[in-house]
Amino acid sequence: MRPLLFRRGGGDAEAAHRWTLDKLGAIDRSARLRAATARAMRPVDDPVTLFGVEFANRVGLAAGMAKNGEALRAWRPLGFGFAEIGTVTWRAQPGNPRPRLFRLPRSQALINRMGFNNYGTAALVRKLQTYASDAKTLQREVGMPIGISLGKSKITPLEDAVGDYVSSLLAVRDFASYVAVNVSSPNTPGLRSLQDKGFLRELLDALRAEASDVPLLVKIAPELTHSAIDDVLDVCRESGAAGLIATNTTTGRDGVEPSERRVAEESGGLSGRPLTELSRQKVAYLRSQVGSDLPIIGVGGIGSADDAARMVDAGADLVQIYSGLVFSGPTLVRAAAARLAEGSR
Ligand SMILES: Cc1cc2nc3c(=O)[nH]c(=O)nc-3n(C[C@H](O)[C@H](O)[C@H](O)COP(=O)(O)O)c2cc1C
């Protein structure tokens, strides 16, 4: 399938992504196709409960694949134990001009500068309402928990970021098993400065006040230094965050194969193999600082069951995958979940 997929849309990676989501949409809509997919993929049943949410297994779909909540009932039959949809923003926005997604196959990496293209929070809620009336029934309908990732609308000035996030939270909170506070995408100018202590405290306090009992998780960038991570952890503890997600894509270009240096000059966040070690190091540092206090979702460059196991050994409770799906295909999901289930027993 992969050579065919990589040639879609004249080799445009985003065209392949759209085509894949369309096919998954057909699975989402048909009980027969869902059952056939589950028979082929044999999803791993390895329930694990964190911050009051029961995950079907330890392997989740990372944010950015289903930005508008696409194909929600297809992800469990494919083998995932949870999915994080979004990032959505309060205002619908087109994102950056195309092309904005690039494959670096030799490096097993992607570069994206999508820029939070999405139909907006209200449209997402309308879609979720077609499945269920609240998070519990949604979880039952799609077979696993759904996290919702929130970001800042591009036109909202940084000073008004808190209100923008809070508006989104109020809209989605009834449907979210957890909410991911995305302050780490490199593709919205200024967004990463929301990781600074003062900003983050204001943001998390405001969100916590409106979240009712929905767990809030903070997603961090791989560039954060140890002292910046310490600051984030202080704020997370004080404002009652339920956990962390580490990491988003990197603005660095280390680990790219020499033959792909040209593509690597494209601006945007790098994901996949070059991120494996960096993300794992950040997870290990987080775990060394939080002890058993806060759950951690490890994400970045997981391309094999071994990578998933190493991320858990470094201290992650759950893992997420994006780029690995592109280069290893969906069989990676079962392989990783099965390996992590062995560790659970
Ligand atoms: C095309 C693309 C779009 C992404 N969009 C988002 C997003 O909207 N929100 C987010 O938090 N992370 C987003 N990410 C980052 C992933 O969720 C993940 O943190 C990162 O890619 C590292 O994991 P990976 O190496 O398995 O891809 C995106 C990644 C890619 C490749």
The ligand as a Tripos MOL2 file, in Angstrom:
@<TRIPOS>MOLECULE
LIG
   31    33     1     0     0
SMALL
NO_CHARGES

@<TRIPOS>ATOM
      1 C1          1.0350   16.5510   10.1890 C.3       1 LIG1
      2 C2          1.1090   16.6800   11.6740 C.ar      1 LIG1
      3 C3          0.1830   17.4620   12.3340 C.ar      1 LIG1
      4 C4          0.2420   17.6030   13.7220 C.ar      1 LIG1
      5 N1         -0.7050   18.3570   14.3490 N.ar      1 LIG1
      6 C5         -0.6860   18.4480   15.7000 C.ar      1 LIG1
      7 C6         -1.6870   19.1720   16.3770 C.ar      1 LIG1
      8 O1         -2.6180   19.7160   15.7720 O.2       1 LIG1
      9 N2         -1.6060   19.2510   17.7400 N.ar      1 LIG1
     10 C7         -0.6040   18.6460   18.4500 C.ar      1 LIG1
     11 O2         -0.5840   18.7480   19.6860 O.2       1 LIG1
     12 N3          0.3510   17.9280   17.8260 N.ar      1 LIG1
     13 C8          0.3240   17.8260   16.4730 C.ar      1 LIG1
     14 N4          1.2950   17.0900   15.8480 N.ar      1 LIG1
     15 C9          2.3710   16.4650   16.6650 C.3       1 LIG1
     16 C10         2.0750   15.0140   17.0100 C.3       1 LIG1
     17 O3          0.9030   14.9020   17.7900 O.3       1 LIG1
     18 C11         3.2660   14.4170   17.7840 C.3       1 LIG1
     19 O4          3.4250   15.1080   19.0090 O.3       1 LIG1
     20 C12         4.5730   14.4940   17.0000 C.3       1 LIG1
     21 O5          4.3640   14.3000   15.6240 O.3       1 LIG1
     22 C13         5.5870   13.4750   17.4890 C.3       1 LIG1
     23 O6          5.1000   12.1650   17.3380 O.3       1 LIG1
     24 P1          5.5050   11.2160   16.0840 P.3       1 LIG1
     25 O7          7.0010   11.2580   15.9850 O.co2     1 LIG1
     26 O8          4.9460    9.8800   16.4230 O.co2     1 LIG1
     27 O9          4.8780   11.8250   14.8750 O.co2     1 LIG1
     28 C14         1.2590   16.9470   14.4670 C.ar      1 LIG1
     29 C15         2.1960   16.1460   13.7940 C.ar      1 LIG1
     30 C16         2.1350   16.0080   12.4120 C.ar      1 LIG1
     31 C17         3.1520   15.1390   11.7180 C.3       1 LIG1
@<TRIPOS>BOND
     1     1     2 1
     2     2     3 ar
     3     2    30 ar
     4     3     4 ar
     5     4     5 ar
     6     4    28 ar
     7     5     6 ar
     8     6     7 ar
     9     6    13 1
    10     7     8 2
    11     7     9 ar
    12     9    10 ar
    13    10    11 2
    14    10    12 ar
    15    12    13 ar
    16    13    14 ar
    17    14    15 1
    18    14    28 ar
    19    15    16 1
    20    16    17 1
    21    16    18 1
    22    18    19 1
    23    18    20 1
    24    20    21 1
    25    20    22 1
    26    22    23 1
    27    23    24 1
    28    24    25 2
    29    24    26 1
    30    24    27 1
    31    28    29 ar
    32    29    30 ar
    33    30    31 1
@<TRIPOS>SUBSTRUCTURE
     1 LIG1         1 GROUP 0 **** ****
